[in-house]
């Protein structure tokens, strides 16, 4: 089956990305004209190489300042052949090596999109190739169980009478006779960028909470006050930055509603468990809020103790001075 493989690897980078050519994804399916749905992309670099006698077009892109995305495009005469697994391994090595230049963070996301436009009957094509489609979407060389195949193929959506997009956690396959794949590819890439941001934020919060839990923040030991006060500043900073990061991650993608892009994003989000990652982050923010309240109370109690001690001292001084005046 002739088609195109788009292999993507995404990472967050501390490196300042150079300004590249700005491009905009053309929306060919229904979308409201009043919303700038898909963010503009910067092309940072591009080149063509050969792998296994295939011409590989490599693009280095950036959706947002801190995210870098390496995209490999490969035209294939048989996109469902077994060699796809070996090719994907080599694409990972190539893209990951390119990614090293950008000093990526620990987490990365990789995703594969299989684009097919030369077919006659969609249902017959999918049914005939359902086993191999399910395997390549899961990057699994084993022949899958019939129930697993059925479950994989069930996560899909269609826009026209003879097109379909099947989505899994590791990849998606798009059947579209028009050959207009860019919109769907951009939505799939953006969803993975969002997932990466949530994973990084979740890990950051988990690490900080682990550090905070053994600090004895409820201690009334006055000698620890300076340390607790410093921790309090860290908590305020972490909490503020995390809330802003979460709002930014969610606000970047305006994909909702009943139009094509909104429906596809909703489908991908469910398969990537984006809502669960959001909930995990929110749960950690709630715990951080609770720690914030504990430390705030500890500091307030300390100041109250100082105030009470000061009042007692002043009363004693007044008493002593009173007695001294009698003699």
ChimeraX attribute file (.defattr): number of C-alpha atoms within 10 A of each C-alpha:
attribute: neighborCount
match mode: 1-to-1
recipient: residues
	/A:1	15
	/A:2	14
	/A:3	21
	/A:4	21
	/A:5	21
	/A:6	22
	/A:7	21
	/A:8	26
	/A:9	23
	/A:10	27
	/A:11	25
	/A:12	23
	/A:13	19
	/A:14	12
	/A:15	14
	/A:16	9
	/A:17	17
	/A:18	12
	/A:19	11
	/A:20	14
	/A:21	11
	/A:22	13
	/A:23	12
	/A:24	10
	/A:25	16
	/A:26	12
	/A:27	16
	/A:28	12
	/A:29	13
	/A:30	12
	/A:31	18
	/A:32	9
	/A:33	7
	/A:34	6
	/A:35	9
	/A:36	12
	/A:37	19
	/A:38	20
	/A:39	16
	/A:40	14
	/A:41	17
	/A:42	21
	/A:43	18
	/A:44	18
	/A:45	13
	/A:46	13
	/A:47	10
	/A:48	13
	/A:49	12
	/A:50	10
	/A:51	13
	/A:52	10
	/A:53	7
	/A:54	13
	/A:55	15
	/A:56	20
	/A:57	16
	/A:58	23
	/A:59	19
	/A:60	22
	/A:61	23
	/A:62	23
	/A:63	20
	/A:64	16
	/A:65	15
	/A:66	15
	/A:67	20
	/A:68	24
	/A:69	25
	/A:70	24
	/A:71	23
	/A:72	26
	/A:73	18
	/A:74	21
	/A:75	16
	/A:76	18
	/A:77	11
	/A:78	13
	/A:79	20
	/A:80	19
	/A:81	13
	/A:82	13
	/A:83	11
	/A:84	16
	/A:85	16
	/A:86	11
	/A:87	15
	/A:88	17
	/A:89	10
	/A:90	14
	/A:91	22
	/A:92	18
	/A:93	12
	/A:94	16
	/A:95	22
	/A:96	18
	/A:97	11
	/A:98	14
	/A:99	19
	/A:100	11
	/A:101	10
	/A:102	17
	/A:103	13
	/A:104	19
	/A:105	12
	/A:106	9
	/A:107	13
	/A:108	19
	/A:109	17
	/A:110	22
	/A:111	19
	/A:112	26
	/A:113	25
	/A:114	24
	/A:115	27
	/A:116	22
	/A:117	18
	/A:118	14
	/A:119	16
	/A:120	10
	/A:121	10
	/A:122	16
	/A:123	11
	/A:124	11
	/A:125	13
	/A:126	16
	/A:127	11
	/A:128	11
	/A:129	12
	/A:130	16
	/A:131	20
	/A:132	20
	/A:133	23
	/A:134	28
	/A:135	20
	/A:136	24
	/A:137	22
	/A:138	19
	/A:139	16
	/A:140	13
	/A:141	12
	/A:142	11
	/A:143	12
	/A:144	15
	/A:145	11
	/A:146	12
	/A:147	9
	/A:148	14
	/A:149	17
	/A:150	14
	/A:151	12
	/A:152	21
	/A:153	20
	/A:154	12
	/A:155	16
	/A:156	17
	/A:157	16
	/A:158	16
	/A:159	15
	/A:160	10
	/A:161	7
	/A:162	14
	/A:163	18
	/A:164	19
	/A:165	21
	/A:166	24
	/A:167	28
	/A:168	24
	/A:169	19
	/A:170	17
	/A:171	22
	/A:172	26
	/A:173	22
	/A:174	25
	/A:175	24
	/A:176	21
	/A:177	18
	/A:178	10
	/A:179	13
	/A:180	17
	/A:181	21
	/A:182	14
	/A:183	16
	/A:184	23
	/A:185	20
	/A:186	18
	/A:187	21
	/A:188	24
	/A:189	22
	/A:190	19
	/A:191	20
	/A:192	25
	/A:193	25
	/A:194	18
	/A:195	22
	/A:196	23
	/A:197	23
	/A:198	24
	/A:199	19
	/A:200	17
	/A:201	21
	/A:202	22
	/A:203	13
	/A:204	14
	/A:205	20
	/A:206	16
	/A:207	11
	/A:208	15
	/A:209	17
	/A:210	10
	/A:211	10
	/A:212	15
	/A:213	10
	/A:214	8
	/A:215	13
	/A:216	12
	/A:217	24
	/A:218	14
	/A:219	13
	/A:220	14
	/A:221	11
	/A:222	13
	/A:223	9
	/A:224	13
	/A:225	16
	/A:226	11
	/A:227	12
	/A:228	21
	/A:229	16
	/A:230	10
	/A:231	17
	/A:232	20
	/A:233	12
	/A:234	14
	/A:235	20
	/A:236	14
	/A:237	11
	/A:238	17
	/A:239	19
	/A:240	12
	/A:241	12
	/A:242	19
	/A:243	15
	/A:244	12
	/A:245	15
	/A:246	18
	/A:247	11
	/A:248	13
	/A:249	18
	/A:250	14
	/A:251	10
	/A:252	15
	/A:253	18
	/A:254	15
	/A:255	22
	/A:256	15
	/A:257	13
	/A:258	11
	/A:259	14
	/A:260	21
	/A:261	24
	/A:262	19
	/A:263	17
	/A:264	23
	/A:265	21
	/A:266	17
	/A:267	19
	/A:268	24
	/A:269	20
	/A:270	15
	/A:271	15
	/A:272	18
	/A:273	13
	/A:274	20
	/A:275	14
	/A:276	13
	/A:277	18
	/A:278	18
	/A:279	14
	/A:280	18
	/A:281	23
	/A:282	16
	/A:283	13
	/A:284	17
	/A:285	21
	/A:286	13
	/A:287	13
	/A:288	20
	/A:289	15
	/A:290	12
	/A:291	19
	/A:292	20
	/A:293	13
	/A:294	15
	/A:295	21
	/A:296	17
	/A:297	14
	/A:298	20
	/A:299	21
	/A:300	12
	/A:301	13
	/A:302	16
	/A:303	12
	/A:304	12
	/A:305	14
	/A:306	13
	/A:307	12
	/A:308	12
	/A:309	12
	/A:310	12
	/A:311	12
	/A:312	12
	/A:313	12
	/A:314	12
	/A:315	12
	/A:316	12
	/A:317	12
	/A:318	12
	/A:319	12
	/A:320	11
	/A:321	11
	/A:322	11
	/A:323	10
	/A:324	9
	/A:325	8
	/A:326	6
	/A:327	5
